[in-house]
Every structure is written in structure tokens, then in C-alpha cells.
């Protein structure tokens, strides 16, 4: 049975497209009011219209800002104010592609700000209230890339390894409190992520077959409902994740490099 986590607000970052938009639809179907956060107001409005077409009585508010900046994070925390947050979906994030020496350093800095810093600061903003109420859920979107080093996506992979480790530790800290924490680790998925890499990865093995996003969202919410610390949707993705956990580090890194290297490089 689906939960609505006490009827509080569902806060979704990166809500203007991809997984974030689907999380909005699914949580609205649970009769939860939504606070949708993203950089693009036009696209957020489009998601709002999609949600209202499906769930016309849903309260939907927008928080427009760049979580890659201190101002963007502080603005969202201010918008949260004293409202009760039932679910926080830390979905905002992006990747880069290429050897570390060749990837733009400023872009990598922004990646860490969005994928790591914003996630931690938003968790700090909502967790005390959840603990006080004895209920709530935090769903952090990590990736299968979190399970092994990722040559050619070194910073992105490391950021998702942080999300996975942070989520598992937080799950252990909160598991007796009524608050649920889950790390969702999808494989490559049709969300617009690949297009946002700003690199040609058409000949990169791992990105040749992209999965459907709908099962990813369903798996994430189902795992959160059940209090599972980690979920990896899809058999193929679970096998890839297990390779990283069951092989020596050097071998897992070699395998990862083969999957992530551009054939034309």
C-alpha cells in the first residue's frame, strides 16, 4: 500500500523533467501537495500542468533556482520555511564526460555543488522536523555508477558514491525513528541526462541502451515505502552493481573503463 508520509509536502528537486516530473505525478496521485524545484520556470510550469491534469485538486508550488549556487540552495530552504515535509526527493543532478584533465573544472565544481552539497544541505533542512514528528521519507537519487570508480566520469561517479554512502549511513541512523531513507540507484535511463553531458557518447557501451524511467520511479517509491536502504532497478543494473562490489578494486575499475571509454577516443 502506498504511503503519503503523514500528508506533508512532497519536495522534489530537479522536477522540471525526467525522473523528477514522474516523481511529481506519482506523489500527487498519493494526494500529497507538491513543491517542485528546478532552474527552468517554463518547464516547471509544464510539469505543474501535467500534474494538475491528472490530479486537479493537488496543491503545486514552484521554487525556481539553481542548486549549483549558495543563493539557489538558500532560496529553496527559505521557501520550505516551517512547512511539514513528508517526503524529500533529492533528484537534482547532472554528469560530465571525459578525462579529468580535459573536463571543464568549473562545470565539475557545479556538479559537486548540485549532486552533493545541495543534497546534504536540504537533508539537514528537513530531517530534524521529520525526526520530531516520527515520520517522513528521504529518497536520494544515486546511480549504478556509485558502486565502482568511473574512469571518464570520475567526478560524477564519485558524487554518486557519496550519495550512496551518505544515504546508507542516514538509513542506519534513522531506522528506529519512523523516518525512512532510501538510495535509488538506476542505470542509464531515458531522462535527458545523456544529452546534458555535452559530449558525444553514442559509441560508449554503457549509454547505448537506455532504460525506461517509469519503472525507476516506481521502484524508488516502493523501496522507500518498505524502508529499504538501497534499490537498484532492473536485473542488468543489479548485475553491474554487483560486479563492482564483488571484484577487486583494480578489476572493477578496468571493467568500468571498458564500459565508459569512447570507442573513437
N, C-alpha and C positions, 0 to 999 in steps of 0.2 A: 504494500500500500504506500502510495506517495505521501511524503510529509510536507508540511508547509512551515515547519520550524517556528511554531508559535504565532504565525500570522504576521511576523515582522517584515520589513522591507527586504527585497532581494536586490543586492547591489552587484552589478555586472560591469567589469571593466573590459575594454576592447569590444564594446557592444555594437559597434556600427556595422559589423559584417561577420561572416564566417561562424565560428562556434559561438561567439558572443550573441549574435542575433538569434541563434537557435536556443541558447540558454534562456533568452528573454521570453521566447514563445512558450517553452516548456514550463518555466516558473510562473508565467502568467496563467497557464492552464491549471496551476495549483492554487489559484486565487490569491497570489502574492502581489502586492504593489511593487513596482519596479523603479529603480534608479539606474539609468543607463549612462555609462561614462565612456567618452571617446573624444577624439580630436576633431572629427568631421561632423558638424552640426547637421548638415543636409542629410548625410547618411543615417545619422541617429534618428532624425525625424522620419525617415523612411522606415526604419525598424519600428519606431513607435506606431506608425500607421499599420504595419503588418500585424503587430501585437493587438491593436485595438480592433482590427478586422476579425480577429479570431476570438478575442476576449474583450468585448466592448466595455465592460464595467471595470476594467483594470486601471488603477492609477499608475501613470507612467510619467516620471520626471526625467529630465536630461541634465547631465553635468558635462559641459564641453570644456576640454582642457587637455594639455599634453602631459602625460605622466612621465615623460622623459625630463621634466623640469621640476624644480622645487615648487614653483608657483602652481603648476598643474596639480601636483600631489596635495599641496596645502589647500587649494581651492576645493578639491573633492572632499577632503576631510572636513572642511568648513560646511560644505553642503550636507554632509552626513549629520552634522550637528548633534542633537540629543536624540535623534530618532532611533527606534529599535530596529536593529539589523538582524533579520532572521537568517539570511544566507549571504555570504560574500563569495562571489566567483571571481577570483583573480585570473582573468583570462588574457589581459593585455600583454602583448609581447610580439617580438619580431626577431628575425635572424639576419645574419650576414653570411657571405660565402667567399672563400678564397684563402690563400696562405696569410697568416697573421701579418707578415711583413708588407703585404700588398693591400690589405683591407683598410679603409679609412679609419683612423684612430678615433676621430670624433663620433663617427657612427657607432663604433664599438662602445664608446663611453655612454652614448644614449641607450644602447641595448642593455647595458648593465643597469642603468637607471630605471628603465621600464620593467625589465624582466625580474630584477632582484630588489632594488631599493623601494620601488613603489609597492611591490607585493608585501614586503616586510612592514612598511610604514602603515599601509592600510590594515594589515592584520593587527598591528598594535592599536589602531584606532577603534576597531570593533570588538576585539577579543575580551577586554575587561567587562563590557556590558553583557556579552553572551555568558560569561562565567557567573556574573551576578544573577542572571536570570535562570541559569542552569539549563540553557538550551541554545541551539544555534548550529550553523554549519559553515565551514570554510572549505571551498573547493579550489585548489590551486592547479592550474594547467601547466604541467611539466611536459615531458616528451620521452619517447623511447631513446632519444639521443642522450638522456641523462644517465644511462646505465654503463657507458664506456666513454673514454676520451674520443673526441671527434675531430681528427685532422681535417682541415679546410673549413671547419665550422667550430673552431676551438673555443671562441668566446661564447657563442650561442650554446654549445654543448655544456660548457662549464656553468653557464647561468641556469640551465635546466637541471643539472646535477645539484646545484644549490637548492632549487625549488623542491626537488625530491627529498633531499636530506632534511631540509627545514620542515617540510610537511610531516615526514615520518616522526621527527622529534616532537613536533607540536601535537601530533596524534597521541603519542605516549604521555605527554604532559596533561592532556585534557580527557583521556578516555574514561575517567571515572566521574566526569563533571556534567555530563549531558550535552557537551559540545562535541561535534563531530568534525574531523579534519580528514580530507582525502586529497591525495595527489593523483591527478588524471594524466596518464602518460600515453597519448596517442602516437601512432606512427605518422608518416607523411599523409596529409589529408587535404582534400579539395576545399581550401578555405581562403585562398588568395595569398597564403604565406609564401609560396614559391615565387609568385610574381613580385612580391615585396622584397625579395632577396637582391634585386637589382643586379642579377648575374644570370648568365645563360647556363642552366643546369639540365638542359634537355638530354644530355648524354651522361648524366650522373645516375648510377644504377638505382640508388635509394629513392630517387624522385621520379622514376619512370612510371610507377603505378601508385596513384594517389587514391586513398580510401574515401568512402563517403562520410560526411561529417555527422549525419543524423545518429548513427549508432554510437559515435563517440560521446555525444551529449547524453544520450540515454544511459550509456554505461557509467558515465561520471556521476549523474544524479542517483542512479541506482546504488552505486558504491557508497556515496555519501549517506543515503538513507540507511544503509546497513552498517555504517560505521567502519568501513574498510579503509585502511591507511593508504593503499595504493591500488590502482586499477590500470591494466594495460588492455585496451580493447582490441580484439582480433587475434586469432591464433598465430598468424605470421608475425605480428608485432610482439607477441609474448615470446615466441621463439627467438627473435632478435634480441629482446631484452635479456633473456636467459643466457644467451651466448656471452654477453658482457659480464654477467655475474658468475659464470661457471668456468671461465677460462683465465689463464694468466694475463696480467695487465698488458704485457707486450703483444700477446697474440690477439687480444680483443682490440687493441689499437690498430694492429696490422689489418685485421678484418674490417674494422670501421673505415680505415683509409681506403681500402679497395672499394667499399660501397659509396664513399663520398668523393672520390677523385674523379675529376672530369676526364673522359677518355681523350679529349683533344688537348689536355694540358701537357 
